[in-house]
Amino acid sequence: MNWLLDQPAVSSMIVGAKLPDQLADNLGAVDVVFTADELARLDEASKLAPEYPGWMLERQGGYPAPPPRR
């Protein structure tokens, strides 16, 4: 949960705890401190596959050049 809160695209989270012990564990996540290596490994493990048109643009070498002006 602490890693998730550190992501720029995440503005909030829903905690789905049913029991007080689960809530306490979830709230304790804010005290977890990750090393740079751990953060990099978590980022890599959670990386999403590129979506269209991003993967196509990457394959083609970027946006096409605009036509020359006359």
Backbone hydrogen bonds, N-H to C=O, Kabsch-Sander energy under -0.5 kcal/mol:
donor,donor_aa,acceptor,acceptor_aa,energy
5,L,1,M,-2.3
6,D,2,N,-0.9
6,D,3,W,-0.6
7,Q,4,L,-1.6
10,V,7,Q,-1.5
11,S,9,A,-0.6
15,V,13,M,-0.6
16,G,14,I,-0.6
23,L,19,L,-2.1
24,A,20,P,-2.4
25,D,21,D,-2.2
26,N,22,Q,-2.4
27,L,23,L,-2.7
28,G,24,A,-1.8
29,A,25,D,-0.5
29,A,26,N,-1.2
30,V,27,L,-1.1
31,D,28,G,-1.6
32,V,29,A,-1.5
39,L,35,T,-2.4
40,A,36,A,-2.3
41,R,37,D,-2.3
42,L,38,E,-2.4
43,D,39,L,-2.6
44,E,40,A,-2.3
45,A,41,R,-2.3
46,S,42,L,-1.5
47,K,44,E,-0.9
54,G,51,E,-1.0
55,W,51,E,-1.2
57,L,53,P,-2.7
58,E,54,G,-2.2
59,R,55,W,-2.0
60,Q,56,M,-2.2
61,G,57,L,-0.7
61,G,58,E,-0.7
62,G,57,L,-3.7
